[in-house]
Each structure stands twice: as C-alpha cells, then as structure tokens.
C-alpha cells in the first residue's frame, strides 16, 4: 500500500488522505479522483502515523488543498469554517513548479512564502511525445464522423512531469471503465471516449452534448449523479427556499472543468494555428504528421524571444552589406492597395471567430468573481487547469502579445480585448496567478523516432521534443505597455512650459468662461483621459492604450493580493523597461563594474546586448535653458539643441490630429524594436515635451569602413508627417568638413530615396516609417563598399579605387566618429558613447591595428566622394596632414580605450552640444 500512497501524494494529496481513500476505493486513480473532488477534505494530517513519512517525496512538504465552501442543501456535510483569504494553495503552486528549484518551506513566520521560487528562461526539458492515428465515430444528429481525441493529442505540449500525471489520470478515467452509482446500489454506466473526447465542429455543440449526458439517473435507486466524477448531484435552495438543481450541470465538479478546458483550448489552439498559417504547429497538435517535416537528429526552432529584444526585420550581417546605389528603401513607390479592404475583412472575420471561441471557453475558467457567485470548480480547480493554460492558451496569447504593431492590435481590438479578459481572470485566481510570471515553454528542437505498429494495423510515432523557456505572459504584456505609454505620449501633442498657477479674480473667471473652481467651461472635460474632441482614430487608439495599461495594473494588483508584494516586486524587476536615464540603465545591469580582463568575447557580448537593449530608447530634455530675464508665458517657445530648432519652434502650439496619431504609432514601434546587436545598433533620444524632436545615434556595422564609429543624426517629424517623410540632418561631419559617403554630404544632407533626396522608390504616405529610414541608413549607406553608392561607380567593386575610398573613410571615422566623439561626446549620447567604447575596447583595439596595417598611407581627403579616385594621381586632393596623422589618431584612440577599461571616469564629463 505504501507505493500507492506515494503515487497519490506525488499528485498533491496528503498521506492521510491517500490512506483513507485507498481503504475505501482500493484503486489508485479512483482514490485520487475522490480526493480532488473533496470527499476527503476533512481528513487531517494529525491522522498520519510516523511511518507515513516514508511515502512523502524527499524535499517536498505535504501540501494542504483548497477546500470548497459548504453547499447549502439538505445533504450537505458539516465542516469547519473556511477562510477564503488563506494562502492554502501556495504549496499547490510549488508542486506545479518544482522543476524550478526547491522552495523554502512555508511557515507562519515567513514574510514571503514564495521567496524560494524563481523562474528562469534557461530551463530545458526533454519529453517523448506520441502521435497516434485518431479514431472516428458517428454521432446521431451529426452529419460528419467526429474524430476522437487520442491520448497523445491530449498529452501533447506538456513538459512538466507532475502535470503529465494529472493529464493522464483524467483522460484514462473519463475515456474508459464505468461510473458507479454513488449510493452503492450496484448500478453503473460505462464511460467511452465519445462521451468527453469527441471533437465537434463547434465548441457550443460540444457543450450542449455534455449537458445532455453528464447528469445520469440511477435506474435502481433513482438518485442523480455526475458521469464525470461519480458523485451525487444534490439540490440547493434558491432565494425562495425551494430545493432546485443547478441549471448548468457543467459546474458540478473539477473533472468537468478539466476536460472542458482541455478540449476547448485544443479547439482554440488548432483554429488559431490554421488562421495564422502555422501549419506545422496545427499538424503537430492534430497528429497529422504527413504535413510536418522532421529531421534527424534534430530540427532547431527559432527562439521566439530573439526578435523581441534584438532585431527589427533582418539583422545586419557581418561584412555583407547590399551593393546598393544609395536608394535605401527597396519598396515600391506605387503600392497596389486593391486587395487591402478584402484582406482586412478576412482578418476581422478570423478575429471574430477566435474572439467568440475565447469568450465561450473563458466561462469555464476558475473565477471566484463570476456573476452569481463562484461555483464548485471555481473554488477547487482541477489539477490539469494550469497545464491546459500553460501549453495551449500560452501559445495563442504569446503569439498575439508578440505583435509589434500597436496600430494593428488596436484595429483588432475585438480579439485583444478578450485576450485581456483572459489574462485578468487567470491572474485573479490564487492557483493560477503565478502563471503570469512563469516562462512559456516552447519547442526548440525535435528528434524523430521510428514509427511503431500497434495491433498490425494502426501506427504510433514517438518523437523526442526539446522544450526551452521563453518570455512569460506578464513580460510579453509589458512590451505592449511600453508601446501604449509611448503612443499616449505621442497623442498628447507638444507640451508647453508649465506656468505657475495664479488665483483668478471673479471678473477674470467671468471673462474667460471658467467656473467657480477655475475650470474652463468652453471645452468638454476629458473622460478617462480621452479628449471628446479628438478624432475618431486618435480616440480609438487612446482607448486601446488605456485598456492595455489597465490590464497590466489589474494583473499586478491581483498578484500582490494573491502572491504578496515581494513576489510582485521580483517579477517587476525582471520586466523590460524604458529607463528614465542612461545612468539608471547602465547601473541596473552592472556595466559600471570593473571589467575583467579574462572575460570571454561571449561574456562581453552578453553584457553589451543587455546594456544596449536597455538604453536604445529614452526620453530626455533636448531644450536649451532660457537665458536669465526671459519672460516665460503662454507665448514662450523653448529652443532646442537641434538642427531643426526653428522648424520645431514654429509648430510649438500646433494641433494636427493626423500627425499626432502617426507619431504615436511610430513611437510605439520604436520603443521596443530599434535594432540592437554587437555588430551594430541604433539609439534614439526623444524630447520629453516635444516627441517630434528626435536625435539618433547609429553605430557603424561590423565589416564596413564605418565599423564601431558613432554617427549622429537630427530628426524632425514635420507638420505633414507621415504623409511626407521626416526631415533628417547628418551631424558627424567634423564641423562640415568630412563627406563620409556619396550619400552623406559634408553639409549634413542625407541622400536617400525614402527621404525624397535621391532617385528610386520613395516614401509611401501613411505606410513608410522612421524606423525604415534608420535601418536603411544603417544597412545601405553605412555599407562595406561606400564607393559603389556613387552613380556610375556601381560596377567597380573590389577595384583599387574602391579600396582607396574605403581606406580614406576609415581615416575619417577614426578621427571624427571615434576619437572626437569620445573626447567630446555629443549630447545627449555621452554615456552611450563612453559605454560603447568601453565594452568593445578589446575588439576596437584589434580593429584599429588592422586598419593601420591595411592603410595605403595616403593623406585624408575631406571630400572623398567628389572625384573618382581612379583619376587622382599620387595623393588625394584637399589633403589634411601627412600619413603619420592616421597613426597618431590610432595611438591616441587606443590610449583612451585603455583608460576606459581601467577607469570609466578617466575622461571626465566634458561634452559638447551637437
């Protein structure tokens, strides 16, 4: 009996409960079901004998189980009072996540019972999953044969050992055997797979089927019992005092909840995978292996987190830049929009279908706050509930939350609003709330195993699946919160200088149309922060942003109430964020610590990526402080440390709804999608009061003559943005002397077809973005052979003229984009530039040595793009200095890099205005 007790204890019961249940029911699975149905809730641990400790797994405390409130009926059993605010399920939570580490034993003195639990995305699990050929069955009243859910399909996608046992238990218990009358009169009803595991075309049809079969009446004693749990269905008293049965029989027990959520989420998962075109995933879940290609020994699967934090589109390649003619954006200026409306209609139809299914299935989620009060299964969720959510709902939610377009999400709000309802409902339940912080386990690779024949006809196929952790639901939601916050800031419009409030006289209030409290009467008040006078599109996006932020706040509030403040604090510390200052971002990941000379390149790259991801986007103050004596009033317009200062001041009080909406959408994307990589990154600084005033810093890509140089651009989003392109000026010109590229003039002009300053496909009104412009400059202007960007020279790749041009660019880069920027960092990128050179000092030192060895000893030409080098005899015109100047610059740069490695503050804080 000890072995059977240990099995039930492993499922989550106490040893005393296991012994009592086995004495009555003998069978392990039957005993476990009765325990989780609450039959042995009154069995206390005091009944455990000393020998029972042998049945308890080492290192794991016996856990109390959640207790359902007493049913108010004539057959209800008496019991002790229930405190619904107790953390009784905290150990149940630990059981689900025991693979994460050994939790600290809970005691009443513990301030944080979850202190020993941590969640790491470094987890890796290997699971053997089985694919079987599904059976089909004809159901009366259904035209087509229905497929029966196989055990392999039911178990798929679950890498957790403890959850697998629960899944297996409910499947085995409800697909075979008999359900005996609880009055022990000898009557029983056989169970079959078709009862609970037939896949109907519609979820509503499946629910109706369950309602028809779940309540059975004993033909011997006439008692009514539940086919799912075998327990008697008792009547409860309504408001008039009359005994009645619950009108919805599907909330009777936890078993029903477990099977309904499992089948419903399986249907949701399959429909969603088919709609988004994830055919391989849909095939893997339905068992149709003919559509899925599996390689041996393993097939790697892309990391879903990689695109979140590093690249937007294709990452810059090492030394393999397009041989472009400077046109930048390779899109078509005359876009065909003939099918756009039809595509939107199709998408809306798909979203409505998925949204409705989500709403139907959500009714059966454990919800203590449901209308009419909680049901039995709300207080006692089935142990498989968390497993269903983590493997099936997480697939849908993570796919939707990884959407990097806030505008697209807003347009699909019928689907996203329902998603937010799910997230809030899950976080509101003690036994499920921790799922918000758990990593989502995704398939990283698949190993094929030989197909086996069973019974001479049917076949099964075993596969070894490698699961790895990825970002959890709350972390994914935070990326959208950041976008929503940025969009709301963009929709605010220009923010003027705050004036000190002065008390108004009664005469002034009357003349200006204000009420007794000093509030204006001429404009309708904002409702929930939304101006009623705003355009429909602006209001729609703003409402959606408010909903996103409200959802995150509700989840955090629920986690604080159910898991405690310390749990929430640890979670929030791990979430992505836009730092309020460069110093905060630098310190938060330990960049200011002394770098170890023995660090590997991989360790340095990891630190660099963490730092760059944190600081790539930031709001800051780009204004010039007013001089002493300047009158600050409503007419005052601040000046900016910016090339487009005058243009910005002219639009200081402009109210252009379409422009505000375009900027809001742009900021939402930029906050989380700027390219970040060891090879090349883009950093952005946006004025906190004027989000149309922007500065960009692009790090020269590896493998190009611009490698590791810092190139600054001033950007202004004008009055007609985004019907027309932004205004951009190149700043890193050595005081207007150096032309670094045929497309980057010494006077700061940027030649790019997207900007309308070069021939080729141009800006598409309402479609093209600032991010496209920045990536085009990074990848197509700062390229490996800039000589080819000049018209007529594109066929001279690898020629001596092209090599000489690149050598000249390298000398200018060291002199200006490296040395000058490090000695006198342009605001507001001082800390970014210093940290960039500090973290990459080792690589840049080797790079400088190579550049010096490869140099052609020519003198530097200030206008390298003006004349074909093949026509330049001897040395280049407009020369500045001798061949030793480059070596001198390299030596000085290497000395500064050495100082940076030894002491980050060695250079002081001297900076210059850009």
Secondary structure, DSSP 8 states (H G I E B T S, - for coil): -HHHHHHHHHHT--HHHHHHHHHHH-SHHHHHHHHHTTTTTT--GGG--GGGGGGS-TT-------------STT--------TTS-TTHHHHHHHTGGG-------TT-S-TTTT----TT-EEEEEEEEE---EE--TT-SS-EEE--HHHHHTT---HHHHHHHHHHHHHHHSSEEE-TT-SS-EEE--HHHH-EE-SSHHHHHHHHHHHSEEE-TTT--EEETTT--B---EE-TTS-EE--S-GGGS-HHHHHHHHHHHHHHHHHHHHHHTT-HHHHHHHHT-GGG----SS-EE---TTHHHHT-SSS---SS------S----S-SS---TTHHHHHHHHHHHHHHHHHHHHHHHTTS--TT-TT---HHHHS--TTHHHHIIIIIHHHHHHHHT---HHHHHHTHHHHHHHHHHHHHHHTSTTTGGGGTS-EEEEEEEEEEEEEEETTTEEEEEEEEEEEEE--HHHHHHHHHHHHHHHHHHHH-------------HHHHHHHTB-TTS-BSSS---BTTB-TTS-HHHHHHHHHHHHHHHHHHHHHHHHHHHH-HHHHHHHHHTS----SSHHHHHHHTTTTS---TT--HHHHHHHHHHHHHHHSEEEE--EE---TT---STT---EESSTTHHHHHHTTT---HHHHHHHHHHHHHHHHHS---SS--EEEEEESS-TTEEEEEEE--TTSTTTT-EEEEEEE--TTTTTS--EEEE--STTTT-B-BTTB-TTS-B--GGGTSSSSS---TTT--HHHHHHHIIIIIS-S-GGGGSTT-TT-TT-HHHHHHHHHHHHHIIIIIIIIHHHSEETT-HHHHHHHHHHTHHHHHHHHHHHHHH-----EETBTTSS-GGG--SS-SSEES-THHHHHHHHHHHHHHHHHHH-TTTTTT-EE--
